[in-house]
Amino acid sequence: MQCVRRFRTLAWVGALWGLLMPVGASAQSPQFGPASSPQGIERTLPKLDAAQWVERMRADPCARTYTGALVVSAASGAMTSSRMWHACIDGLPVVRVEPQTGVPRVVFRHGDEVRTFNLQARTVRVEPREPARGFPAVPLLSGAAVSQHYGVKLLGSERVAGAIADGVAFVPQDAWRFGYRFWIERDSGLVLKLQTVGPDGRMLEQTAFSQLDLKSPVRAEELLQSVQSFQGFQIEMPSIRRTAAEAEGWVLRQIPPGFVSLGCFLRQASPKGDTAPVLQCVYSDGLASVSVFLEDLSPQRPADKAQTASIGATHLWAQRVKGDAWTTVVGEVPLATLRAFAHHIERLR
């Protein structure tokens, strides 16, 4: 199904630039509460609310230089990993990511520009970084009241990738969102491990550093110079234009509590420009993010039947919108939240 294929592609994009690939459940169902800590690293954690913990995790990314390996565990038992290098130049992050599984790729981010080199097809895709993507996904928002929708429980301290991390659980106060467990490096505020937890206490996703060097002498100039080794790749630059839903003839009459708009973008679906563009509107509550896609209804699509899919904590809901349009809603939230977004979309003209 076309929407499911797109969903898998979106999950991959989120994996690289959220570094939050959909991952799976463990054999044990974790419960919120104090976690056991190796002797000698326990301490009394500060009593902060959810918004204050988010601010700590949103520390200046240019305050630290590091290399590491991120490991992802899938519900099916599959595991993937990526190598990562992080530095800064002129106040802007420079990141290189090399997935160790799947199609051979090398991904660079410099500031808000992302370049994805497909080593098999010898193509490079150049596009802006999506809003609400980061590790963790804690975008700077105005209007998102994190503390109103998440409570906090302290999990104690433990070692992650050789570093001491403080564990904090964000407990949802309603059914519109999942819970989260963060392990935050004590000195830098860098998130070393992140779990997404379902309403039944089952772990839905986990992304964690398996190896980390916070003192690695990574030079941003060398990372940027390494891009030169990919000369001769065919450049793909999809057309992406910032816009507003109303300007494109759409309105979302009601948004689930706590979510605010991060903006809308008109994307050209085909690099050749021979298909109608797709409108993407992004929403976040300060932790979770949702993307609403709107496009013309394809004749090949079973228009009267909604479609759903899920990978770990990332879910998809797709359905026909009144008239000749189709919406696909994707996010790290319960399916009912996506359905609420889809059911309140209306065409203005």
Secondary structure, DSSP 8 states (H G I E B T S, - for coil): -HHHHHHHHHHHHHHHHS--------SS---SS-----TT---------HHHHHHHHT--GGG--EEEEEEEE-TTS-EEEEEEEEEEETTEEEEEEEESSSS-EEEEEETTEEEEEETTTTEEEEEE--TT-SSS-----SS--HHHHEEEEEEEEEEETTEEEEEEEEEESSTTS-EEEEEEETTT--EEEEEEE-TTS-EEEEEEEEEEETT----HHHHHHGGGGGTT-EEE---EEEE-TGGGTEEES---TT-EEEEEEEE-SSTTS-S--EEEEEEESSS-EEEEEEEE--TTS-TTS-EEEEETTEEEEEEEETTTEEEEEEESS-HHHHHHHHHTEEE--
